[in-house]
């Protein structure tokens, strides 16, 4: 690991520590409360007249076989983004419009022992190569989305999606692990989940109560989500950055993808080749809800996944010409798909994501 890489890891560790992420070397405040205590409501509500600054940090490390060899490549991608949220309009029924703005973006990618990309939108001194990935990251800064929220904090409409799509694509979008991370953390669904905070219970709960939430989970390096069910437990009360918060702990269980029965035999093979198949995986984490802010002020996800993906090339019958091509006979009475040439790759990835409220300030007129 280079000195710059070591420094980046140290800085990230310090930032995560400041954000309150659990570390064995940091003693956490005790969890208090009893199961006999009264039930509480954790309905999320974005308060008007305030500007909420959230920090999203993600580190994704993967082990991928090098193409056409058995050699394993170790890759790591670190991503950060600072987001500002403010309520711009409140209706008499409690519905409201919440504006989100991307204030800053950072990314560092590495392979084996070297750094391949380093970018910080707030650093005007550092010179970086203007790669397709860097071009995409630059375009995200300043992006604004407007979320129309129901009285229960459900998103009913999102304005600005076309601009998000334009900044997400356009030109050479880049490939590889970094492009996959960008696709997962700069999209409507990710921001929608952050705004809705759907992991919070829909009814009052007591300490020790559990509830389940079905939703997709990020799949690490592949970029495609896997369906999962998350089980949340209200563990008790814990001091977090000076505030008394309800601590939630959760585990996620991946669910097998439902097969599409109306696909042709060829379609089923091609679909299976494109979508990675989960071999094993685990998700754990914690979330802290602040009654003062009526929001989840910090959430940490730890996720490990081993997945198999298969590339497929269909064997076609030869056309008239001089090239010699092997012809594979098919039985017309069977529903078997045409023969294919496939290549299977197994990828192991670990992903840690922290979403933390950094600051609450009065909204300037």
N, C-alpha and C positions, 0 to 999 in steps of 0.2 A: 504494500500500500504506500502511495506517495505521501510526501508531507502535506500537500494540498488536500489529498483525500482524508488523511488523518484529521486535519484541521476542520474539514467539513463535517466529518462524523462527530467531532467534539462539539462543534457549534450546535449541531442538530440535537445532540444529547442534552446540552445545556438548555436549549429552547424547550425541549420536551419536558425537562425537569421543572423549568419555570412554569410551564403549562400545567404541572401537577401530574404528569404521567407516572404510573407506578414504577418504581425502581427498587430493587432489593436494598440499595444503599441509602434510600430515603425513607425515614420513618413516617408513616401516614398517621393522621389523626384517628383516634379510635372511632368505631362505629357504635352508635348509641341507639336506644329505643327498645321497645318490647312489642311482642306480637299482640299484647292486650291493649296497646295504644289505639286511639281512634283512627278511623280511615281518613285518608287525605285525597284530595283531587290534584292531579298533575296536568291539567289542560294547558297546552301551550298557548301563549298569547303574546304577540309582538306589540309592545307598548308604544303609544304615540308620543311624540315630543322628544324621542331619544334616538341616538345613532349607536348601533351595536357593531363593534369591530370583531370579527371572527377570524381565527387563523386555522387554516387547514394544512396539515403536514402529513406526507406519506412517504414511506420507504419500502420499495419493492425489490427484493433480491430473488434471483432465479438461477437455476442450474439447467442449462440447455445443451444437448449434444450438438457439436459442430456439424454442419451439413456434410454428409457423405463420410463421416468418420465417427469413431466412438469417443473422441475427446470431449470432455465436458467444459463448457464455457460458463464462468460465473459472472453474472451481470447484476448491477444495482442501479436503481433509479430513485432519486430523491426529488420530491416535488413539494413546493410550498405556494400558497396563495392567501392573500389578505383580502377579506371581503367586508364591505360595509352594508348594513341593512338599516333602513329607516322607513317608517310608515308615512305615506304621503297623503292618504285620504282615509277617513273613517265614516261609515254610513250609520244611520240611527240603529240599525239592527245588529251592529257589531262587526259586520263585514268590513274589510279594509284592503287597501292596496299597499304592498310592501315592495320598496325598490331595493335591488341589490346592485352593487357596483364592485367590479374587480379592481382593487387598488394597486396590487403588486403581484408579481409572479416570479418564482425562482425554480430552477431545475439543475440537477447535476446527474450525469449518467457516467457509469464506469463499466469496464469490462476487464476481468481478471485483475491485474494490478495497476491499471491505468485509467485516467479520466478521459472520457470521450467528448463530453459536452458540459459546459458550465455557463449558467446564465442567471442574471439577477436584474430584473427590470429597474430596480432602484439604484443600481450601481452604474453611474454614468462614466466612470473612469475606466473600468475593466473593458478591454477590447476582446470581442468574441467573433468567431467566424460566423458569417451570416448564412447558416445552414437552413434547410427547410423546416427543421424543428424549431430553431430560434425564430424564424419568421412567423411561425404559428403562435409561439408564446408572446411575442411582441404585440400581436394583434389583439390578444385577450385583454390587455390592460386598458381600463377605461370602459369596458363593456358594461352596459346596464340592462337589467331585466326587471320587469314589473310583474309581481305575483298578486293576482286577485284572490283574496282569501275569504272563505265563508266564516260565519261566527264561530265555528268549531275548528278553525285554522286549516281547513282543507283547501287546496289549490283548485280554483275553478277555471282559471285562465292564466296564461303566461304571455306577456307582450315582450317582443324583442327576440323571439326565437329565430326569425330569419337572419338577423344580424349575427346571432351566435353561430348559426349554421355557416354563414359566409366566412366568419373568422376561423371556424373549425376546419373548413375545407379550403379550396382555392389553391391553384398552383400545385407544386409538388408537396404533398402533405407529409412525406416522410414515412419510414417504416420502422419496424423493430419494437423493442420493449418501450422505448420512450414514447413512440407514437401511440402504443396501447395505453400507457398511463394517461396521456393527454386525453385520449378518447373517453376514458373512464371518469376523469375528474373535471372535465370541461364539457358537460352536457346537461341538458334540461333535467333529466331524471335525478342526477346527483344533487343539483341545487334544489330541486323540488323536495327531495327527501330531507335535505338539511332544513328547509323552511317549515315543512309540515311536522317534523319530529314525530313521525308516526309510531315510534317505539314506545311512547308514553301511554299509560293505560287509559282506556276510554271511560272507565268507571272508577269511583273511589277505591283505594286499596289500603290494606294494612301491611305492617312489616311481616315479611314471610310469604305474602301473596305472590303468585306467579301468573303470567299471561303469555300467550303466543302471538307472533306476528309473522305472516307469510310475506316474503319479498325477495327479490333477486339479490345475490351477493356478488361483489366483484370477483373475478376469477384470476387475479394476479397477472401473469405475463401475457396470457392469451387475449385479454380484453373483452371476452364474451362472458356475460353474467350467467351464473348457475342459479336455479331456483333453490330457495332455502327457507326453513322455518326457524325462527328465533324464539327462544324461551327466556323471558325476563323475570327477574325476582327482585322484589323490594327488600333490600338487606337492612336498611335502617338509615339513621342520620349521621352525616359526617361533615366536619368543617373542611371547606375547600376555598382556599384563597380568602379566608376571613368570613365566608358566608356559610350558613348552615344549610346543607343540601341533602336531598334524598338520594341515597346511593342505590343504583340499579346495577345488577350483574346479569350477564346474558351469555348463553351458548347458542351456537347455530348448527343446525343439522342440514346438510345438503340433501335435496330430493332428486330422484332420478327424473330425467326429462321425459315428458310424455311423448310417445311415438305418434306421428301423424299417419293415420290409417288410410287416408285418401291419396297418399303419395304413390307414384309408380315405383316399380322395383328400382329403376335407375335413379329416381329422385331420392329414394331412401338411402341409397349408397352415397350419392353425392352429398346429401345433407349430413350424413354421419361423418363424411370426410371433412366437411367444412367446420362443423361444431366440435370442439374438444369434448372428450368423454372423461368425466371425473372418476379417478381411481380411488382416491381417499382425500379427505380434507377436514379441517376443523376451524371453528370460529369461536373466539371468546372475547369478552370485553367488559367494560364498565361505562356507566353514564351517570352524570350528576345533574339533578333537577333543582333549580333554585326557585323557591316560592317568591322571593323578592323580585326576581327578573321574570318570573313565569315562563322560563325557558330551560331547556337542557343546556347548561353552560359548559359542559365538557363531555366528550364521548371518545372512547379509545377502542379501536378494533385491532385484534391480533388474529391473523388468518394464515393458515398453511394449506397448500393445495398441491396434489400430484395429479396431473391430467395427461391424457393421451390424445394426440391429434393425428389425423391421417390425411395425407394429400393423395389425390386420386387422379389417374389418367386413364381414360377409356380407350380400349383397344379398338381401332376402327378397321373396317375392311379396306383393302388396297384399291386404289383407282388404277386405271390403265397407265402403264409407264414402265420404266426400266428398273425401278427399285424393287428389290425382293423383300416382301413383307409376309410374315407368318400369318396365316388365316386360321382362326379358331372357329370350329364348327359349333353351332348352337342348336339345341333341340327346340323346334318351333312349338311343340306341345307343352313346354314348361313355361313357367313365369319367371324363370331365373334371369337375372339382369345380364347384360353383356359383360364379358370379361373386362377386368380393370387391372391396372398396375398401381399398387399403393405403396406408400412410404409412411411408417408410423414413427412418431417422435414422442418421447415421454419428457415432460417438463415438471420440475419441482420448484415451487415458489413460496416465499413468505412475505407477507405484507402487513405493515403496521400503519394505522391511520389514526391521527389525532385531530379532533375538531374542538376548538376551544374559544370561548369568549374571552378576548383580551381586554376590552375596554368598553365602557358605556359613557357616552358624553351627551350633553344637551344638543339637540338638533338646531343648527343655525338656520335662521330664516332666509 
